[in-house]
């Protein structure tokens, strides 16, 4: 149960990045230079977070099966 609780902030962070990505693409921010780079970076951040989360769960499963 404790390991699942550690993944809740990861899920919340991923949801925040998705919402933030949609907000910065609104008409009021489109003229800013940083918006293009930030919007391009968000999918890569989400992939890195997903990769790290999957590796974490695989490690937990291996430790659980070793016991």
mmCIF file of the N, C-alpha and C atoms, coordinates in Angstrom:
data_MODEL
# 
_entry.id   MODEL 
# 
loop_
_atom_site.group_PDB 
_atom_site.id 
_atom_site.type_symbol 
_atom_site.label_atom_id 
_atom_site.label_alt_id 
_atom_site.label_comp_id 
_atom_site.label_asym_id 
_atom_site.label_entity_id 
_atom_site.label_seq_id 
_atom_site.pdbx_PDB_ins_code 
_atom_site.Cartn_x 
_atom_site.Cartn_y 
_atom_site.Cartn_z 
_atom_site.occupancy 
_atom_site.B_iso_or_equiv 
_atom_site.pdbx_formal_charge 
_atom_site.auth_seq_id 
_atom_site.auth_comp_id 
_atom_site.auth_asym_id 
_atom_site.auth_atom_id 
_atom_site.pdbx_PDB_model_num 
ATOM 1   N N  . UNK A 1 1  ? 0.830  -1.206  0.000   1.00 0.00 ? 1  UNK A N  1 
ATOM 2   C CA . UNK A 1 1  ? 0.000  0.000   0.000   1.00 0.00 ? 1  UNK A CA 1 
ATOM 3   C C  . UNK A 1 1  ? 0.862  1.251   0.000   1.00 0.00 ? 1  UNK A C  1 
ATOM 4   N N  . UNK A 1 2  ? 1.972  1.224   0.722   1.00 0.00 ? 2  UNK A N  1 
ATOM 5   C CA . UNK A 1 2  ? 2.819  2.400   0.811   1.00 0.00 ? 2  UNK A CA 1 
ATOM 6   C C  . UNK A 1 2  ? 3.442  2.750   -0.540  1.00 0.00 ? 2  UNK A C  1 
ATOM 7   N N  . UNK A 1 3  ? 3.771  1.717   -1.325  1.00 0.00 ? 3  UNK A N  1 
ATOM 8   C CA . UNK A 1 3  ? 4.377  1.982   -2.635  1.00 0.00 ? 3  UNK A CA 1 
ATOM 9   C C  . UNK A 1 3  ? 3.384  2.650   -3.587  1.00 0.00 ? 3  UNK A C  1 
ATOM 10  N N  . UNK A 1 4  ? 2.098  2.295   -3.456  1.00 0.00 ? 4  UNK A N  1 
ATOM 11  C CA . UNK A 1 4  ? 1.090  2.938   -4.294  1.00 0.00 ? 4  UNK A CA 1 
ATOM 12  C C  . UNK A 1 4  ? 0.922  4.402   -3.920  1.00 0.00 ? 4  UNK A C  1 
ATOM 13  N N  . UNK A 1 5  ? 1.063  4.701   -2.655  1.00 0.00 ? 5  UNK A N  1 
ATOM 14  C CA . UNK A 1 5  ? 0.937  6.091   -2.219  1.00 0.00 ? 5  UNK A CA 1 
ATOM 15  C C  . UNK A 1 5  ? 2.070  6.957   -2.741  1.00 0.00 ? 5  UNK A C  1 
ATOM 16  N N  . UNK A 1 6  ? 3.228  6.346   -2.975  1.00 0.00 ? 6  UNK A N  1 
ATOM 17  C CA . UNK A 1 6  ? 4.358  7.095   -3.531  1.00 0.00 ? 6  UNK A CA 1 
ATOM 18  C C  . UNK A 1 6  ? 4.107  7.484   -4.987  1.00 0.00 ? 6  UNK A C  1 
ATOM 19  N N  . UNK A 1 7  ? 3.241  6.752   -5.665  1.00 0.00 ? 7  UNK A N  1 
ATOM 20  C CA . UNK A 1 7  ? 2.963  7.038   -7.073  1.00 0.00 ? 7  UNK A CA 1 
ATOM 21  C C  . UNK A 1 7  ? 1.857  8.072   -7.271  1.00 0.00 ? 7  UNK A C  1 
ATOM 22  N N  . UNK A 1 8  ? 1.130  8.404   -6.222  1.00 0.00 ? 8  UNK A N  1 
ATOM 23  C CA . UNK A 1 8  ? 0.064  9.406   -6.340  1.00 0.00 ? 8  UNK A CA 1 
ATOM 24  C C  . UNK A 1 8  ? 0.627  10.776  -6.729  1.00 0.00 ? 8  UNK A C  1 
ATOM 25  N N  . UNK A 1 9  ? 1.716  11.262  -6.100  1.00 0.00 ? 9  UNK A N  1 
ATOM 26  C CA . UNK A 1 9  ? 2.267  12.549  -6.552  1.00 0.00 ? 9  UNK A CA 1 
ATOM 27  C C  . UNK A 1 9  ? 2.743  12.516  -8.005  1.00 0.00 ? 9  UNK A C  1 
ATOM 28  N N  . UNK A 1 10 ? 3.209  11.365  -8.457  1.00 0.00 ? 10 UNK A N  1 
ATOM 29  C CA . UNK A 1 10 ? 3.630  11.233  -9.851  1.00 0.00 ? 10 UNK A CA 1 
ATOM 30  C C  . UNK A 1 10 ? 2.429  11.397  -10.781 1.00 0.00 ? 10 UNK A C  1 
ATOM 31  N N  . UNK A 1 11 ? 1.315  10.786  -10.426 1.00 0.00 ? 11 UNK A N  1 
ATOM 32  C CA . UNK A 1 11 ? 0.098  10.920  -11.231 1.00 0.00 ? 11 UNK A CA 1 
ATOM 33  C C  . UNK A 1 11 ? -0.408 12.357  -11.214 1.00 0.00 ? 11 UNK A C  1 
ATOM 34  N N  . UNK A 1 12 ? -0.347 12.989  -10.060 1.00 0.00 ? 12 UNK A N  1 
ATOM 35  C CA . UNK A 1 12 ? -0.786 14.392  -9.965  1.00 0.00 ? 12 UNK A CA 1 
ATOM 36  C C  . UNK A 1 12 ? 0.122  15.313  -10.776 1.00 0.00 ? 12 UNK A C  1 
ATOM 37  N N  . UNK A 1 13 ? 1.420  15.059  -10.741 1.00 0.00 ? 13 UNK A N  1 
ATOM 38  C CA . UNK A 1 13 ? 2.358  15.861  -11.525 1.00 0.00 ? 13 UNK A CA 1 
ATOM 39  C C  . UNK A 1 13 ? 2.098  15.691  -13.020 1.00 0.00 ? 13 UNK A C  1 
ATOM 40  N N  . UNK A 1 14 ? 1.829  14.473  -13.442 1.00 0.00 ? 14 UNK A N  1 
ATOM 41  C CA . UNK A 1 14 ? 1.511  14.229  -14.854 1.00 0.00 ? 14 UNK A CA 1 
ATOM 42  C C  . UNK A 1 14 ? 0.227  14.945  -15.263 1.00 0.00 ? 14 UNK A C  1 
ATOM 43  N N  . UNK A 1 15 ? -0.773 14.897  -14.409 1.00 0.00 ? 15 UNK A N  1 
ATOM 44  C CA . UNK A 1 15 ? -2.025 15.606  -14.701 1.00 0.00 ? 15 UNK A CA 1 
ATOM 45  C C  . UNK A 1 15 ? -1.782 17.109  -14.766 1.00 0.00 ? 15 UNK A C  1 
ATOM 46  N N  . UNK A 1 16 ? -0.947 17.631  -13.863 1.00 0.00 ? 16 UNK A N  1 
ATOM 47  C CA . UNK A 1 16 ? -0.626 19.054  -13.882 1.00 0.00 ? 16 UNK A CA 1 
ATOM 48  C C  . UNK A 1 16 ? 0.035  19.446  -15.198 1.00 0.00 ? 16 UNK A C  1 
ATOM 49  N N  . UNK A 1 17 ? 0.992  18.630  -15.665 1.00 0.00 ? 17 UNK A N  1 
ATOM 50  C CA . UNK A 1 17 ? 1.659  18.944  -16.930 1.00 0.00 ? 17 UNK A CA 1 
ATOM 51  C C  . UNK A 1 17 ? 0.670  18.942  -18.100 1.00 0.00 ? 17 UNK A C  1 
ATOM 52  N N  . UNK A 1 18 ? -0.270 18.006  -18.094 1.00 0.00 ? 18 UNK A N  1 
ATOM 53  C CA . UNK A 1 18 ? -1.280 17.969  -19.168 1.00 0.00 ? 18 UNK A CA 1 
ATOM 54  C C  . UNK A 1 18 ? -2.159 19.220  -19.136 1.00 0.00 ? 18 UNK A C  1 
ATOM 55  N N  . UNK A 1 19 ? -2.606 19.594  -17.960 1.00 0.00 ? 19 UNK A N  1 
ATOM 56  C CA . UNK A 1 19 ? -3.451 20.790  -17.836 1.00 0.00 ? 19 UNK A CA 1 
ATOM 57  C C  . UNK A 1 19 ? -2.660 22.040  -18.185 1.00 0.00 ? 19 UNK A C  1 
ATOM 58  N N  . UNK A 1 20 ? -1.427 22.126  -17.683 1.00 0.00 ? 20 UNK A N  1 
ATOM 59  C CA . UNK A 1 20 ? -0.584 23.284  -17.965 1.00 0.00 ? 20 UNK A CA 1 
ATOM 60  C C  . UNK A 1 20 ? -0.311 23.413  -19.459 1.00 0.00 ? 20 UNK A C  1 
ATOM 61  N N  . UNK A 1 21 ? -0.088 22.291  -20.124 1.00 0.00 ? 21 UNK A N  1 
ATOM 62  C CA . UNK A 1 21 ? 0.140  22.313  -21.571 1.00 0.00 ? 21 UNK A CA 1 
ATOM 63  C C  . UNK A 1 21 ? -1.046 22.867  -22.339 1.00 0.00 ? 21 UNK A C  1 
ATOM 64  N N  . UNK A 1 22 ? -2.244 22.531  -21.896 1.00 0.00 ? 22 UNK A N  1 
ATOM 65  C CA . UNK A 1 22 ? -3.427 23.067  -22.558 1.00 0.00 ? 22 UNK A CA 1 
ATOM 66  C C  . UNK A 1 22 ? -3.626 24.549  -22.247 1.00 0.00 ? 22 UNK A C  1 
ATOM 67  N N  . UNK A 1 23 ? -3.308 24.947  -21.039 1.00 0.00 ? 23 UNK A N  1 
ATOM 68  C CA . UNK A 1 23 ? -3.492 26.351  -20.670 1.00 0.00 ? 23 UNK A CA 1 
ATOM 69  C C  . UNK A 1 23 ? -2.532 27.281  -21.403 1.00 0.00 ? 23 UNK A C  1 
ATOM 70  N N  . UNK A 1 24 ? -1.267 26.853  -21.577 1.00 0.00 ? 24 UNK A N  1 
ATOM 71  C CA . UNK A 1 24 ? -0.313 27.756  -22.221 1.00 0.00 ? 24 UNK A CA 1 
ATOM 72  C C  . UNK A 1 24 ? -0.554 27.878  -23.719 1.00 0.00 ? 24 UNK A C  1 
ATOM 73  N N  . UNK A 1 25 ? -1.337 26.981  -24.269 1.00 0.00 ? 25 UNK A N  1 
ATOM 74  C CA . UNK A 1 25 ? -1.638 27.090  -25.698 1.00 0.00 ? 25 UNK A CA 1 
ATOM 75  C C  . UNK A 1 25 ? -2.885 27.936  -25.969 1.00 0.00 ? 25 UNK A C  1 
ATOM 76  N N  . UNK A 1 26 ? -3.383 28.594  -24.944 1.00 0.00 ? 26 UNK A N  1 
ATOM 77  C CA . UNK A 1 26 ? -4.540 29.473  -25.147 1.00 0.00 ? 26 UNK A CA 1 
ATOM 78  C C  . UNK A 1 26 ? -4.099 30.728  -25.909 1.00 0.00 ? 26 UNK A C  1 
ATOM 79  N N  . UNK A 1 27 ? -5.049 31.465  -26.405 1.00 0.00 ? 27 UNK A N  1 
ATOM 80  C CA . UNK A 1 27 ? -4.758 32.630  -27.249 1.00 0.00 ? 27 UNK A CA 1 
ATOM 81  C C  . UNK A 1 27 ? -3.947 33.701  -26.529 1.00 0.00 ? 27 UNK A C  1 
ATOM 82  N N  . UNK A 1 28 ? -4.089 33.811  -25.227 1.00 0.00 ? 28 UNK A N  1 
ATOM 83  C CA . UNK A 1 28 ? -3.394 34.880  -24.515 1.00 0.00 ? 28 UNK A CA 1 
ATOM 84  C C  . UNK A 1 28 ? -1.891 34.640  -24.392 1.00 0.00 ? 28 UNK A C  1 
ATOM 85  N N  . UNK A 1 29 ? -1.433 33.399  -24.525 1.00 0.00 ? 29 UNK A N  1 
ATOM 86  C CA . UNK A 1 29 ? -0.006 33.105  -24.392 1.00 0.00 ? 29 UNK A CA 1 
ATOM 87  C C  . UNK A 1 29 ? 0.676  32.777  -25.719 1.00 0.00 ? 29 UNK A C  1 
ATOM 88  N N  . UNK A 1 30 ? -0.052 32.715  -26.803 1.00 0.00 ? 30 UNK A N  1 
ATOM 89  C CA . UNK A 1 30 ? 0.503  32.245  -28.067 1.00 0.00 ? 30 UNK A CA 1 
ATOM 90  C C  . UNK A 1 30 ? 1.645  33.135  -28.570 1.00 0.00 ? 30 UNK A C  1 
ATOM 91  N N  . UNK A 1 31 ? 1.649  34.398  -28.282 1.00 0.00 ? 31 UNK A N  1 
ATOM 92  C CA . UNK A 1 31 ? 2.688  35.290  -28.775 1.00 0.00 ? 31 UNK A CA 1 
ATOM 93  C C  . UNK A 1 31 ? 4.009  35.186  -28.040 1.00 0.00 ? 31 UNK A C  1 
ATOM 94  N N  . UNK A 1 32 ? 4.043  34.530  -26.912 1.00 0.00 ? 32 UNK A N  1 
ATOM 95  C CA . UNK A 1 32 ? 5.265  34.440  -26.123 1.00 0.00 ? 32 UNK A CA 1 
ATOM 96  C C  . UNK A 1 32 ? 6.214  33.384  -26.698 1.00 0.00 ? 32 UNK A C  1 
ATOM 97  N N  . UNK A 1 33 ? 7.505  33.683  -26.626 1.00 0.00 ? 33 UNK A N  1 
ATOM 98  C CA . UNK A 1 33 ? 8.506  32.751  -27.153 1.00 0.00 ? 33 UNK A CA 1 
ATOM 99  C C  . UNK A 1 33 ? 8.646  31.505  -26.298 1.00 0.00 ? 33 UNK A C  1 
ATOM 100 N N  . UNK A 1 34 ? 8.537  31.652  -24.993 1.00 0.00 ? 34 UNK A N  1 
ATOM 101 C CA . UNK A 1 34 ? 8.749  30.519  -24.095 1.00 0.00 ? 34 UNK A CA 1 
ATOM 102 C C  . UNK A 1 34 ? 7.659  29.471  -24.216 1.00 0.00 ? 34 UNK A C  1 
ATOM 103 N N  . UNK A 1 35 ? 6.497  29.858  -24.742 1.00 0.00 ? 35 UNK A N  1 
ATOM 104 C CA . UNK A 1 35 ? 5.367  28.926  -24.839 1.00 0.00 ? 35 UNK A CA 1 
ATOM 105 C C  . UNK A 1 35 ? 5.685  27.780  -25.797 1.00 0.00 ? 35 UNK A C  1 
ATOM 106 N N  . UNK A 1 36 ? 6.290  28.082  -26.914 1.00 0.00 ? 36 UNK A N  1 
ATOM 107 C CA . UNK A 1 36 ? 6.596  27.049  -27.901 1.00 0.00 ? 36 UNK A CA 1 
ATOM 108 C C  . UNK A 1 36 ? 7.560  26.011  -27.335 1.00 0.00 ? 36 UNK A C  1 
ATOM 109 N N  . UNK A 1 37 ? 8.592  26.469  -26.658 1.00 0.00 ? 37 UNK A N  1 
ATOM 110 C CA . UNK A 1 37 ? 9.571  25.551  -26.082 1.00 0.00 ? 37 UNK A CA 1 
ATOM 111 C C  . UNK A 1 37 ? 8.977  24.745  -24.930 1.00 0.00 ? 37 UNK A C  1 
ATOM 112 N N  . UNK A 1 38 ? 8.186  25.389  -24.114 1.00 0.00 ? 38 UNK A N  1 
ATOM 113 C CA . UNK A 1 38 ? 7.565  24.697  -22.987 1.00 0.00 ? 38 UNK A CA 1 
ATOM 114 C C  . UNK A 1 38 ? 6.565  23.659  -23.479 1.00 0.00 ? 38 UNK A C  1 
ATOM 115 N N  . UNK A 1 39 ? 5.776  24.007  -24.463 1.00 0.00 ? 39 UNK A N  1 
ATOM 116 C CA . UNK A 1 39 ? 4.798  23.068  -25.001 1.00 0.00 ? 39 UNK A CA 1 
ATOM 117 C C  . UNK A 1 39 ? 5.489  21.884  -25.678 1.00 0.00 ? 39 UNK A C  1 
ATOM 118 N N  . UNK A 1 40 ? 6.645  22.112  -26.271 1.00 0.00 ? 40 UNK A N  1 
ATOM 119 C CA . UNK A 1 40 ? 7.387  21.017  -26.886 1.00 0.00 ? 40 UNK A CA 1 
ATOM 120 C C  . UNK A 1 40 ? 8.064  20.134  -25.845 1.00 0.00 ? 40 UNK A C  1 
ATOM 121 N N  . UNK A 1 41 ? 8.394  20.691  -24.702 1.00 0.00 ? 41 UNK A N  1 
ATOM 122 C CA . UNK A 1 41 ? 9.085  19.945  -23.654 1.00 0.00 ? 41 UNK A CA 1 
ATOM 123 C C  . UNK A 1 41 ? 8.151  19.039  -22.849 1.00 0.00 ? 41 UNK A C  1 
ATOM 124 N N  . UNK A 1 42 ? 6.908  19.411  -22.723 1.00 0.00 ? 42 UNK A N  1 
ATOM 125 C CA . UNK A 1 42 ? 5.973  18.680  -21.860 1.00 0.00 ? 42 UNK A CA 1 
ATOM 126 C C  . UNK A 1 42 ? 5.819  17.202  -22.250 1.00 0.00 ? 42 UNK A C  1 
ATOM 127 N N  . UNK A 1 43 ? 5.664  16.838  -23.518 1.00 0.00 ? 43 UNK A N  1 
ATOM 128 C CA . UNK A 1 43 ? 5.555  15.397  -23.831 1.00 0.00 ? 43 UNK A CA 1 
ATOM 129 C C  . UNK A 1 43 ? 6.797  14.605  -23.438 1.00 0.00 ? 43 UNK A C  1 
ATOM 130 N N  . UNK A 1 44 ? 7.969  15.215  -23.570 1.00 0.00 ? 44 UNK A N  1 
ATOM 131 C CA . UNK A 1 44 ? 9.194  14.522  -23.188 1.00 0.00 ? 44 UNK A CA 1 
ATOM 132 C C  . UNK A 1 44 ? 9.281  14.352  -21.668 1.00 0.00 ? 44 UNK A C  1 
ATOM 133 N N  . UNK A 1 45 ? 8.813  15.340  -20.929 1.00 0.00 ? 45 UNK A N  1 
ATOM 134 C CA . UNK A 1 45 ? 8.756  15.209  -19.475 1.00 0.00 ? 45 UNK A CA 1 
ATOM 135 C C  . UNK A 1 45 ? 7.801  14.093  -19.066 1.00 0.00 ? 45 UNK A C  1 
ATOM 136 N N  . UNK A 1 46 ? 6.665  14.040  -19.724 1.00 0.00 ? 46 UNK A N  1 
ATOM 137 C CA . UNK A 1 46 ? 5.694  12.986  -19.420 1.00 0.00 ? 46 UNK A CA 1 
ATOM 138 C C  . UNK A 1 46 ? 6.238  11.595  -19.755 1.00 0.00 ? 46 UNK A C  1 
ATOM 139 N N  . UNK A 1 47 ? 6.982  11.487  -20.858 1.00 0.00 ? 47 UNK A N  1 
ATOM 140 C CA . UNK A 1 47 ? 7.584  10.198  -21.198 1.00 0.00 ? 47 UNK A CA 1 
ATOM 141 C C  . UNK A 1 47 ? 8.638  9.802   -20.169 1.00 0.00 ? 47 UNK A C  1 
ATOM 142 N N  . UNK A 1 48 ? 9.441  10.754  -19.713 1.00 0.00 ? 48 UNK A N  1 
ATOM 143 C CA . UNK A 1 48 ? 10.461 10.460  -18.710 1.00 0.00 ? 48 UNK A CA 1 
ATOM 144 C C  . UNK A 1 48 ? 9.830  10.054  -17.385 1.00 0.00 ? 48 UNK A C  1 
ATOM 145 N N  . UNK A 1 49 ? 8.774  10.736  -16.991 1.00 0.00 ? 49 UNK A N  1 
ATOM 146 C CA . UNK A 1 49 ? 8.071  10.393  -15.755 1.00 0.00 ? 49 UNK A CA 1 
ATOM 147 C C  . UNK A 1 49 ? 7.451  9.000   -15.878 1.00 0.00 ? 49 UNK A C  1 
ATOM 148 N N  . UNK A 1 50 ? 6.863  8.703   -17.017 1.00 0.00 ? 50 UNK A N  1 
ATOM 149 C CA . UNK A 1 50 ? 6.257  7.386   -17.229 1.00 0.00 ? 50 UNK A CA 1 
ATOM 150 C C  . UNK A 1 50 ? 7.309  6.284   -17.204 1.00 0.00 ? 50 UNK A C  1 
ATOM 151 N N  . UNK A 1 51 ? 8.429  6.517   -17.853 1.00 0.00 ? 51 UNK A N  1 
ATOM 152 C CA . UNK A 1 51 ? 9.515  5.536   -17.883 1.00 0.00 ? 51 UNK A CA 1 
ATOM 153 C C  . UNK A 1 51 ? 10.028 5.268   -16.469 1.00 0.00 ? 51 UNK A C  1 
ATOM 154 N N  . UNK A 1 52 ? 10.256 6.335   -15.706 1.00 0.00 ? 52 UNK A N  1 
ATOM 155 C CA . UNK A 1 52 ? 10.747 6.174   -14.338 1.00 0.00 ? 52 UNK A CA 1 
ATOM 156 C C  . UNK A 1 52 ? 9.721  5.451   -13.467 1.00 0.00 ? 52 UNK A C  1 
ATOM 157 N N  . UNK A 1 53 ? 8.454  5.739   -13.666 1.00 0.00 ? 53 UNK A N  1 
ATOM 158 C CA . UNK A 1 53 ? 7.405  5.082   -12.882 1.00 0.00 ? 53 UNK A CA 1 
ATOM 159 C C  . UNK A 1 53 ? 7.328  3.591   -13.198 1.00 0.00 ? 53 UNK A C  1 
ATOM 160 N N  . UNK A 1 54 ? 7.425  3.247   -14.462 1.00 0.00 ? 54 UNK A N  1 
ATOM 161 C CA . UNK A 1 54 ? 7.384  1.836   -14.854 1.00 0.00 ? 54 UNK A CA 1 
ATOM 162 C C  . UNK A 1 54 ? 8.595  1.105   -14.298 1.00 0.00 ? 54 UNK A C  1 
ATOM 163 N N  . UNK A 1 55 ? 9.759  1.720   -14.360 1.00 0.00 ? 55 UNK A N  1 
ATOM 164 C CA . UNK A 1 55 ? 10.963 1.098   -13.784 1.00 0.00 ? 55 UNK A CA 1 
ATOM 165 C C  . UNK A 1 55 ? 10.803 0.899   -12.282 1.00 0.00 ? 55 UNK A C  1 
ATOM 166 N N  . UNK A 1 56 ? 10.211 1.862   -11.608 1.00 0.00 ? 56 UNK A N  1 
ATOM 167 C CA . UNK A 1 56 ? 9.974  1.765   -10.166 1.00 0.00 ? 56 UNK A CA 1 
ATOM 168 C C  . UNK A 1 56 ? 9.054  0.597   -9.841  1.00 0.00 ? 56 UNK A C  1 
ATOM 169 N N  . UNK A 1 57 ? 7.981  0.463   -10.606 1.00 0.00 ? 57 UNK A N  1 
ATOM 170 C CA . UNK A 1 57 ? 7.022  -0.618  -10.359 1.00 0.00 ? 57 UNK A CA 1 
ATOM 171 C C  . UNK A 1 57 ? 7.655  -1.978  -10.660 1.00 0.00 ? 57 UNK A C  1 
ATOM 172 N N  . UNK A 1 58 ? 8.445  -2.070  -11.712 1.00 0.00 ? 58 UNK A N  1 
ATOM 173 C CA . UNK A 1 58 ? 9.127  -3.328  -12.025 1.00 0.00 ? 58 UNK A CA 1 
ATOM 174 C C  . UNK A 1 58 ? 10.062 -3.721  -10.890 1.00 0.00 ? 58 UNK A C  1 
ATOM 175 N N  . UNK A 1 59 ? 10.780 -2.752  -10.356 1.00 0.00 ? 59 UNK A N  1 
ATOM 176 C CA . UNK A 1 59 ? 11.676 -3.014  -9.234  1.00 0.00 ? 59 UNK A CA 1 
ATOM 177 C C  . UNK A 1 59 ? 10.888 -3.487  -8.016  1.00 0.00 ? 59 UNK A C  1 
ATOM 178 N N  . UNK A 1 60 ? 9.750  -2.846  -7.741  1.00 0.00 ? 60 UNK A N  1 
ATOM 179 C CA . UNK A 1 60 ? 8.914  -3.268  -6.617  1.00 0.00 ? 60 UNK A CA 1 
ATOM 180 C C  . UNK A 1 60 ? 8.398  -4.695  -6.800  1.00 0.00 ? 60 UNK A C  1 
ATOM 181 N N  . UNK A 1 61 ? 7.997  -5.026  -8.016  1.00 0.00 ? 61 UNK A N  1 
ATOM 182 C CA . UNK A 1 61 ? 7.489  -6.366  -8.288  1.00 0.00 ? 61 UNK A CA 1 
ATOM 183 C C  . UNK A 1 61 ? 8.585  -7.417  -8.122  1.00 0.00 ? 61 UNK A C  1 
ATOM 184 N N  . UNK A 1 62 ? 9.797  -7.097  -8.565  1.00 0.00 ? 62 UNK A N  1 
ATOM 185 C CA . UNK A 1 62 ? 10.910 -8.032  -8.398  1.00 0.00 ? 62 UNK A CA 1 
ATOM 186 C C  . UNK A 1 62 ? 11.219 -8.225  -6.911  1.00 0.00 ? 62 UNK A C  1 
ATOM 187 N N  . UNK A 1 63 ? 11.216 -7.142  -6.156  1.00 0.00 ? 63 UNK A N  1 
ATOM 188 C CA . UNK A 1 63 ? 11.474 -7.243  -4.711  1.00 0.00 ? 63 UNK A CA 1 
ATOM 189 C C  . UNK A 1 63 ? 10.362 -8.022  -4.017  1.00 0.00 ? 63 UNK A C  1 
ATOM 190 N N  . UNK A 1 64 ? 9.134  -7.820  -4.457  1.00 0.00 ? 64 UNK A N  1 
ATOM 191 C CA . UNK A 1 64 ? 7.989  -8.521  -3.867  1.00 0.00 ? 64 UNK A CA 1 
ATOM 192 C C  . UNK A 1 64 ? 8.060  -10.009 -4.162  1.00 0.00 ? 64 UNK A C  1 
ATOM 193 N N  . UNK A 1 65 ? 8.442  -10.377 -5.379  1.00 0.00 ? 65 UNK A N  1 
ATOM 194 C CA . UNK A 1 65 ? 8.535  -11.779 -5.757  1.00 0.00 ? 65 UNK A CA 1 
ATOM 195 C C  . UNK A 1 65 ? 9.735  -12.467 -5.127  1.00 0.00 ? 65 UNK A C  1 
ATOM 196 N N  . UNK A 1 66 ? 10.782 -11.712 -4.800  1.00 0.00 ? 66 UNK A N  1 
ATOM 197 C CA . UNK A 1 66 ? 11.969 -12.286 -4.185  1.00 0.00 ? 66 UNK A CA 1 
ATOM 198 C C  . UNK A 1 66 ? 11.710 -12.668 -2.732  1.00 0.00 ? 66 UNK A C  1 
ATOM 199 N N  . UNK A 1 67 ? 10.744 -12.030 -2.107  1.00 0.00 ? 67 UNK A N  1 
ATOM 200 C CA . UNK A 1 67 ? 10.430 -12.313 -0.693  1.00 0.00 ? 67 UNK A CA 1 
ATOM 201 C C  . UNK A 1 67 ? 9.680  -13.579 -0.493  1.00 0.00 ? 67 UNK A C  1 
# 
